[in-house]
Amino acid sequence: MFMRRGPGLIRAAATTAVVAGTAGAVRHRQERRYAEQDQAEYEEQVAQQQQAMAAQAAPQPSAPAQDDKFAQLEKLAELQKQGILTEEEFAAEKAKILGS
């Protein structure tokens, strides 16, 4: 009659299932590792960009306050010459600027 040759159909199917399952598990694990690496690289790039933006946004050393006061006094004097400020208003603003 029929003679059995080899492992048989069920055994071949089971072996195929095990191999396919193992391959799927390995593939899934590798994809997860690659995703983690990609995420780490992305986070590093974002951190570098944030550091670069922070360095660009850092305030530049401003001119001494004395230059700023001088510019304000010049503006006040110009406003007084134009008649926009009275002598009293000019004196009051000048005192505020000079802190006296």
VEXVO-96515 format. One line per 8 residues: number of its first residue (from 0); their letters; for each residue x, z negated, y negated of N, C-alpha, C, O. Coordinates in nm, 2 decimals. Last residue first. Layout:
REM VEXVO-96515
NUM> a> X Z Y X Z Y X Z Y X Z Y  ...
//
This chain:
REM VEXVO-96515
99> sglikake> 1.89 -3.95 -11.09 1.91 -4.06 -11.19 1.78 -4.10 -11.25 1.78 -4.19 -11.34  1.90 -3.73 -10.93 1.88 -3.86 -10.87 1.91 -3.97 -10.96 1.94 -4.09 -10.92  1.91 -3.47 -11.00 2.04 -3.54 -11.01 2.02 -3.68 -10.95 2.12 -3.75 -10.93  1.64 -3.41 -10.97 1.74 -3.34 -10.90 1.87 -3.42 -10.89 1.93 -3.43 -10.79  1.51 -3.59 -11.15 1.48 -3.59 -11.01 1.59 -3.53 -10.92 1.63 -3.58 -10.82  1.62 -3.51 -11.39 1.65 -3.64 -11.35 1.62 -3.65 -11.20 1.69 -3.72 -11.12  1.51 -3.25 -11.41 1.66 -3.27 -11.40 1.69 -3.40 -11.35 1.78 -3.42 -11.27  1.24 -3.32 -11.44 1.29 -3.25 -11.32 1.44 -3.26 -11.30 1.48 -3.28 -11.19
91> aafeeetl> 1.26 -3.44 -11.70 1.21 -3.52 -11.58 1.25 -3.45 -11.45 1.30 -3.52 -11.36  1.36 -3.24 -11.86 1.44 -3.36 -11.85 1.39 -3.44 -11.72 1.47 -3.49 -11.65  1.15 -3.05 -11.84 1.28 -3.01 -11.79 1.37 -3.14 -11.77 1.43 -3.15 -11.67  0.94 -3.19 -11.96 0.93 -3.16 -11.82 1.07 -3.12 -11.76 1.10 -3.16 -11.64  1.05 -3.21 -12.22 1.02 -3.34 -12.14 1.01 -3.30 -11.99 1.07 -3.38 -11.90  1.06 -2.95 -12.30 1.18 -3.02 -12.29 1.16 -3.15 -12.21 1.25 -3.19 -12.13  0.85 -2.75 -12.07 0.88 -2.82 -12.20 1.00 -2.90 -12.18 1.06 -2.91 -12.07  0.86 -2.44 -11.91 0.88 -2.59 -11.90 0.90 -2.64 -12.04 0.97 -2.58 -12.12
83> igqkqlea> 0.83 -2.18 -12.00 0.73 -2.23 -11.90 0.74 -2.38 -11.89 0.64 -2.45 -11.87  1.00 -2.07 -12.17 0.89 -2.14 -12.23 0.79 -2.19 -12.13 0.69 -2.24 -12.17  1.23 -1.96 -12.08 1.12 -1.87 -12.08 0.99 -1.94 -12.15 0.89 -1.88 -12.17  1.39 -2.18 -12.08 1.42 -2.07 -12.18 1.30 -1.98 -12.19 1.28 -1.93 -12.30  1.29 -2.32 -11.86 1.27 -2.38 -12.00 1.30 -2.27 -12.11 1.23 -2.27 -12.21  1.36 -2.15 -11.66 1.21 -2.17 -11.68 1.19 -2.23 -11.82 1.10 -2.20 -11.89  1.64 -2.18 -11.68 1.57 -2.05 -11.70 1.43 -2.06 -11.73 1.37 -1.99 -11.82  1.66 -2.45 -11.60 1.70 -2.40 -11.74 1.64 -2.27 -11.77 1.60 -2.24 -11.89
75> lkelqafk> 1.57 -2.43 -11.34 1.50 -2.51 -11.44 1.53 -2.47 -11.58 1.44 -2.45 -11.67  1.77 -2.28 -11.23 1.63 -2.23 -11.23 1.55 -2.30 -11.33 1.47 -2.24 -11.40  1.99 -2.45 -11.26 1.99 -2.31 -11.33 1.85 -2.26 -11.34 1.81 -2.20 -11.44  1.92 -2.66 -11.10 1.93 -2.68 -11.24 1.93 -2.55 -11.32 1.87 -2.54 -11.43  1.93 -2.53 -10.85 1.80 -2.58 -10.90 1.80 -2.60 -11.05 1.71 -2.57 -11.12  2.20 -2.48 -10.84 2.11 -2.36 -10.84 1.97 -2.41 -10.89 1.91 -2.34 -10.96  2.30 -2.74 -10.83 2.34 -2.65 -10.94 2.24 -2.54 -10.95 2.20 -2.50 -11.06  2.20 -2.83 -10.58 2.16 -2.89 -10.71 2.18 -2.80 -10.83 2.10 -2.79 -10.92
67> ddqapasp> 2.35 -2.66 -10.42 2.21 -2.65 -10.42 2.15 -2.71 -10.54 2.06 -2.66 -10.60  2.61 -2.75 -10.47 2.57 -2.61 -10.50 2.42 -2.59 -10.51 2.37 -2.52 -10.60  2.58 -3.01 -10.36 2.60 -2.99 -10.51 2.57 -2.85 -10.55 2.52 -2.83 -10.66  2.55 -2.99 -10.09 2.43 -3.02 -10.17 2.45 -3.00 -10.32 2.36 -2.97 -10.39  2.74 -2.71 -9.96 2.73 -2.85 -10.01 2.60 -2.87 -10.10 2.56 -2.77 -10.16  2.56 -2.49 -9.73 2.65 -2.51 -9.85 2.64 -2.66 -9.90 2.53 -2.72 -9.87  2.53 -2.57 -9.38 2.48 -2.53 -9.52 2.58 -2.56 -9.62 2.68 -2.63 -9.61  2.62 -2.43 -9.08 2.65 -2.53 -9.18 2.61 -2.48 -9.32 2.65 -2.37 -9.37
59> qpaaqaam> 2.32 -2.32 -8.92 2.45 -2.29 -8.97 2.49 -2.40 -9.07 2.40 -2.45 -9.14  2.15 -2.46 -8.64 2.16 -2.44 -8.79 2.31 -2.41 -8.83 2.40 -2.48 -8.78  2.10 -2.26 -8.36 2.16 -2.38 -8.42 2.18 -2.36 -8.57 2.22 -2.25 -8.61  2.01 -2.03 -8.25 1.91 -2.10 -8.34 1.98 -2.22 -8.40 1.91 -2.29 -8.49  2.21 -1.96 -8.08 2.18 -1.87 -8.20 2.10 -1.94 -8.30 2.11 -1.92 -8.42  2.20 -2.16 -7.90 2.32 -2.15 -7.97 2.30 -2.06 -8.10 2.35 -2.09 -8.20  1.95 -2.11 -7.79 1.97 -2.24 -7.86 2.09 -2.23 -7.95 2.10 -2.28 -8.06  1.99 -1.87 -7.67 1.90 -1.87 -7.78 1.92 -2.00 -7.86 1.90 -2.00 -7.98
51> aqqqqavq> 2.17 -1.95 -7.47 2.22 -1.85 -7.57 2.12 -1.86 -7.69 2.17 -1.85 -7.81  2.01 -2.12 -7.33 2.13 -2.18 -7.39 2.18 -2.08 -7.50 2.22 -2.12 -7.61  1.83 -1.94 -7.23 1.78 -2.05 -7.32 1.90 -2.11 -7.40 1.89 -2.15 -7.51  1.99 -1.78 -7.07 1.92 -1.72 -7.19 1.88 -1.83 -7.29 1.89 -1.81 -7.41  2.06 -1.97 -6.88 2.16 -1.91 -6.96 2.10 -1.85 -7.09 2.16 -1.86 -7.20  1.81 -2.02 -6.77 1.88 -2.13 -6.83 1.99 -2.08 -6.92 2.01 -2.13 -7.03  1.75 -1.77 -6.66 1.67 -1.83 -6.76 1.74 -1.94 -6.84 1.73 -1.94 -6.96  1.95 -1.75 -6.47 1.95 -1.66 -6.58 1.87 -1.71 -6.69 1.90 -1.70 -6.81
43> eeyeaqdq> 1.88 -1.96 -6.30 2.01 -1.97 -6.36 2.01 -1.87 -6.48 2.06 -1.91 -6.59  1.63 -1.87 -6.21 1.63 -1.99 -6.29 1.77 -2.01 -6.36 1.77 -2.05 -6.47  1.72 -1.65 -6.06 1.63 -1.63 -6.18 1.64 -1.75 -6.27 1.65 -1.74 -6.39  1.87 -1.77 -5.86 1.94 -1.68 -5.96 1.85 -1.66 -6.08 1.91 -1.65 -6.19  1.66 -1.91 -5.73 1.78 -1.98 -5.79 1.85 -1.89 -5.89 1.89 -1.94 -6.00  1.51 -1.69 -5.65 1.45 -1.79 -5.74 1.56 -1.87 -5.81 1.56 -1.89 -5.93  1.68 -1.57 -5.47 1.63 -1.50 -5.59 1.58 -1.59 -5.69 1.60 -1.58 -5.81  1.70 -1.78 -5.28 1.82 -1.73 -5.35 1.78 -1.66 -5.48 1.84 -1.68 -5.59
35> eayrreqr> 1.44 -1.79 -5.19 1.50 -1.90 -5.25 1.62 -1.87 -5.33 1.64 -1.92 -5.44  1.41 -1.53 -5.08 1.33 -1.57 -5.19 1.38 -1.69 -5.26 1.38 -1.69 -5.39  1.60 -1.55 -4.87 1.62 -1.45 -4.98 1.54 -1.49 -5.10 1.58 -1.47 -5.21  1.47 -1.74 -4.72 1.60 -1.77 -4.77 1.63 -1.68 -4.89 1.68 -1.72 -4.99  1.23 -1.61 -4.65 1.22 -1.73 -4.73 1.36 -1.76 -4.79 1.36 -1.80 -4.91  1.34 -1.40 -4.50 1.27 -1.37 -4.62 1.26 -1.49 -4.71 1.27 -1.48 -4.83  1.44 -1.55 -4.28 1.53 -1.48 -4.37 1.46 -1.44 -4.50 1.53 -1.45 -4.61  1.20 -1.65 -4.17 1.30 -1.74 -4.22 1.40 -1.67 -4.32 1.43 -1.73 -4.42
27> hrvagatg> 1.08 -1.41 -4.10 1.01 -1.50 -4.20 1.11 -1.59 -4.26 1.11 -1.61 -4.38  1.26 -1.32 -3.91 1.23 -1.24 -4.03 1.17 -1.33 -4.14 1.21 -1.32 -4.25  1.23 -1.52 -3.71 1.36 -1.50 -3.78 1.34 -1.42 -3.91 1.40 -1.46 -4.01  0.96 -1.48 -3.65 1.00 -1.60 -3.70 1.13 -1.59 -3.78 1.15 -1.65 -3.88  0.97 -1.22 -3.54 0.89 -1.24 -3.66 0.93 -1.37 -3.73 0.93 -1.38 -3.85  1.14 -1.25 -3.32 1.18 -1.16 -3.43 1.10 -1.19 -3.56 1.16 -1.19 -3.67  0.97 -1.42 -3.17 1.10 -1.47 -3.22 1.15 -1.39 -3.34 1.20 -1.44 -3.44  0.76 -1.25 -3.12 0.74 -1.37 -3.20 0.86 -1.43 -3.25 0.87 -1.47 -3.37
19> avvattaa> 0.89 -1.05 -2.98 0.82 -1.01 -3.10 0.80 -1.14 -3.19 0.82 -1.14 -3.31  0.97 -1.20 -2.75 1.07 -1.13 -2.84 1.01 -1.10 -2.97 1.07 -1.12 -3.07  0.72 -1.28 -2.66 0.82 -1.38 -2.70 0.92 -1.32 -2.79 0.96 -1.37 -2.89  0.60 -1.04 -2.60 0.53 -1.13 -2.70 0.63 -1.23 -2.75 0.64 -1.26 -2.87  0.76 -0.94 -2.40 0.75 -0.86 -2.53 0.69 -0.95 -2.64 0.74 -0.95 -2.75  0.71 -1.12 -2.20 0.85 -1.11 -2.26 0.84 -1.04 -2.39 0.91 -1.08 -2.49  0.44 -1.07 -2.16 0.48 -1.20 -2.20 0.62 -1.19 -2.27 0.64 -1.25 -2.37  0.46 -0.81 -2.06 0.38 -0.83 -2.18 0.42 -0.97 -2.24 0.44 -0.98 -2.36
11> arilgpgr> 0.61 -0.85 -1.83 0.66 -0.76 -1.93 0.59 -0.79 -2.07 0.65 -0.79 -2.17  0.43 -1.01 -1.69 0.56 -1.06 -1.73 0.62 -0.98 -1.84 0.68 -1.04 -1.93  0.22 -0.83 -1.65 0.20 -0.95 -1.73 0.33 -1.01 -1.77 0.34 -1.06 -1.89  0.35 -0.62 -1.49 0.29 -0.59 -1.62 0.27 -0.72 -1.71 0.30 -0.72 -1.83  0.66 -0.69 -1.33 0.52 -0.68 -1.34 0.47 -0.67 -1.48 0.54 -0.70 -1.58  0.93 -0.68 -1.28 0.87 -0.81 -1.31 0.72 -0.80 -1.32 0.65 -0.91 -1.33  0.98 -0.46 -0.99 1.01 -0.52 -1.12 0.93 -0.64 -1.15 0.86 -0.69 -1.06  0.71 -0.36 -0.80 0.85 -0.33 -0.84 0.87 -0.39 -0.98 0.78 -0.38 -1.06
3> rmfm> 0.52 -0.40 -0.52 0.55 -0.45 -0.65 0.70 -0.41 -0.68 0.79 -0.43 -0.60  0.34 -0.14 -0.37 0.45 -0.24 -0.36 0.49 -0.28 -0.51 0.48 -0.20 -0.60  0.04 -0.08 -0.22 0.12 -0.08 -0.34 0.23 -0.19 -0.33 0.20 -0.30 -0.30  0.08 0.00 0.12 0.00 0.00 0.00 0.09 0.00 -0.13 0.19 0.07 -0.14
//
